[in-house]
Amino acid sequence: MRLLETSKFQKLRKKLKDPEERAALRQAVLELLEDPGAGKKLKGEFRDLRSFRFSVRGQSRRLIYKQEEDALVLFSFGPRQGIYK
């Protein structure tokens, strides 16, 4: 399965300085590659997307992605507040 990133996801990923947060994001992506259906389906205008929860130092984060035929498209990640903008 191919892994694709939107430009927003790339910008957010490059801004990460904390090694622990980078490792948690990497682990979340690896889990999604193994089981792309693991995330919760979103509703409304975001119904094509899924949300996968992971944590960093006990703080909840979400990874927003879309599963296509042979690819996983990563859209955004971060705390729940403001993630869907």
Backbone torsions as a table, in degrees:
resi	resn	phi	psi	omega
1	MET	NA	133.7	179.5
2	ARG	-80.8	152.9	178.6
3	LEU	-118.9	119.2	-179.7
4	LEU	-117.6	145.2	179.2
5	GLU	-122.0	138.8	172.6
6	THR	-77.2	166.0	179.9
7	SER	-64.3	-34.3	177.8
8	LYS	-63.0	-44.1	179.5
9	PHE	-62.2	-43.4	-179.8
10	GLN	-61.0	-42.8	179.3
11	LYS	-62.8	-44.9	179.4
12	LEU	-63.6	-41.9	-179.4
13	ARG	-64.0	-41.1	-178.7
14	LYS	-69.1	-24.7	179.4
15	LYS	-77.6	-15.4	-178.4
16	LEU	-67.5	122.1	178.4
17	LYS	-107.4	-28.1	-176.6
18	ASP	-74.3	119.6	-178.7
19	PRO	-62.4	-33.0	179.9
20	GLU	-67.3	-39.2	178.6
21	GLU	-70.1	-37.3	175.8
22	ARG	-61.6	-43.0	-179.5
23	ALA	-65.5	-39.7	179.5
24	ALA	-65.6	-40.8	178.1
25	LEU	-64.8	-44.5	179.3
26	ARG	-59.6	-44.0	179.8
27	GLN	-63.9	-40.0	178.7
28	ALA	-63.2	-41.8	179.3
29	VAL	-65.4	-41.1	178.2
30	LEU	-63.3	-39.6	177.1
31	GLU	-63.3	-38.6	179.1
32	LEU	-68.9	-34.8	177.5
33	LEU	-64.6	-34.1	178.0
34	GLU	-73.2	-41.1	-177.6
35	ASP	-138.4	85.5	-177.0
36	PRO	-62.3	-19.6	179.5
37	GLY	-87.0	8.0	-175.3
38	ALA	-68.4	-28.4	-177.8
39	GLY	-78.5	160.9	179.7
40	LYS	-83.3	135.2	176.7
41	LYS	-68.9	136.9	177.6
42	LEU	-89.6	167.1	-176.2
43	LYS	-117.3	172.3	175.5
44	GLY	67.8	-135.9	-176.9
45	GLU	-68.7	-13.9	179.6
46	PHE	-102.3	20.2	-172.4
47	ARG	-62.9	-18.5	177.7
48	ASP	-83.2	-10.2	-174.9
49	LEU	-103.3	164.5	176.5
50	ARG	-129.1	155.1	179.6
51	SER	-121.0	124.0	178.7
52	PHE	-112.4	126.6	-178.5
53	ARG	-93.0	137.7	172.4
54	PHE	-145.9	170.1	-177.2
55	SER	-132.4	153.4	176.8
56	VAL	-130.6	116.3	-177.8
57	ARG	51.4	40.4	177.8
58	GLY	81.9	-2.2	178.6
59	GLN	-98.6	133.0	-176.7
60	SER	-75.3	138.3	175.7
61	ARG	-130.6	160.3	176.6
62	ARG	-129.0	144.1	177.0
63	LEU	-117.8	118.3	-177.8
64	ILE	-97.4	127.3	-176.1
65	TYR	-149.0	170.9	177.6
66	LYS	-135.0	134.9	177.9
67	GLN	-97.3	121.6	175.2
68	GLU	-109.1	-177.6	-174.8
69	GLU	-49.7	-58.5	-177.2
70	ASP	-124.6	21.0	-176.9
71	ALA	-144.1	155.7	174.2
72	LEU	-117.2	117.2	-177.6
73	VAL	-101.7	118.8	-179.0
74	LEU	-93.0	125.2	-176.4
75	PHE	-100.9	-48.5	-174.2
76	SER	-163.0	167.4	174.1
77	PHE	-156.1	160.8	178.4
78	GLY	142.8	-171.0	177.2
79	PRO	-68.2	160.4	-174.7
80	ARG	-58.0	-40.1	-177.5
81	GLN	-62.1	117.2	175.0
82	GLY	82.2	0.9	-175.9
83	ILE	-69.1	-29.2	-173.6
84	TYR	-90.9	10.4	-179.8
85	LYS	-83.9	NA	NA
